[in-house]
Amino acid sequence: MDIHNFKFIDLFSGIGGFHQALANQGGKCAMACDWNDKSRETYEVNYSLTPLGDIQQITAAQLPDYDVLCAGFPCQPFSIAGVSKKNSLGKKHGFEDKIQGNMFFEIIRIAQMKRSKIMFLENVKHLKSHDKGNTWKVIYNTLLENDYVVFFKVVDGSYYVPQKRQRVFMVCFDRKVFPNIKFDFPEYPAKRKLELQDVIEKHVDNKYTLSDKLWSYLQQHKENSAKKGNGFGYGLIDPKNDMWTRTMSARYYKDGSEILIYQGVNKNPRRLTPNEARKLFGYPDDFVIPVSDTQAYRQFGNSVIVPAIAHTAEQIIKTIKEYKLGGAKIVEDKGFVASKQLTLFGEGAVIC
């Protein structure tokens, strides 16, 4: 098995940010899963693979052989915006949210049914501080109890794309497969491949320009928020002067308020186009958007930033390669000859 040839499963797959990133590192997706039918549609069009539906219905018989479990599990129960919304509606959040909050334990269930050698998980930055840190303690300790070595970091996506998006990355190694392994998250790249001016299109349909009514409402809302001493309100971006946008959320389709594009003093601001949103998340130019603008905004707003995931995936492979080569060197020191063929997730060097 080639060092770059491995299989992964893509849980809570959305439109395939993990798929994009790991396939670029030589991985092959063995199975994907997402409850949203429109996201499954986008996934199938782009990857010729139809994700399964409800993760809670997946059985051991449906699980293929794989090496890496990827999951950007539902973040709304833990995000600042999600918690605020649920509080305002009198709903539970975090693990008390029985629908979304318990999805982490579905990941553990899958990992237990067919042991994951590596898990690569992603969630919102607020996961670590939610419920005074208790949510994070449960997640971290559950992973340890299942005999995984856990490494984590809050990764700032603005080093990869011109969007301020901070997320917790968790890389977990099966302790029995990789005893004593050490993992360091990669250093941020010195330069982004795309800057904001590269993302923003010059000629855009007028349908993306805000109506006078909506623009007036957003301005009033921001003024009222300022009087109350908080920072709620729209985010206006000038591509000529700004370096990045705010975080794009799944609610962007409602009014586009977190990222509005300045169009001069004589014209109302506008929303991003779906194609601009695609670029803000690092998807390639040939990525197909087969759904409506509303669905596209939801799908990108729920996505991972592809180049950030890819950079970490590259570091995972590099770490395993060095780990395996270290094992081969030990074998050679004992008087044996190790072949040059290494397995990425197997027992180590092949002994001749």
Buried (B, 14 or more C-beta within 10 A) or exposed (E): BEBEEBBBBBBBBBBBBBBBBBBBBBBEBBBBBBBBEBBBBBBBBBBEBEBBBEBEEBEEEEBEEBBBBBBBBBBBBBBEBBBEBBEEEEBBBBBEBEEBBBBBBBBBEBBEBBEBBBBBBBBBBBBBEBBEEEBBEBBBEBBEEBEBBBBBBEBBBBBBBBBBBEBBBBBBBBBEBBEEBEBEBBEBEEEBEBBBEEBBBEEBEEEBBBEEEBBEBBEEBBEEBEEEEEEEBBBBBEBEEBEBBBBBBBBBBEBBBBBBBBBEEEEBBBBBBBBBBBBBBBBEEEBEBEBEBEBBBBBBBBBBBBBBBBBBBBBBBBBBBEBBBEBBEEBEEEEEEBEEEBBBBEEBBBEE
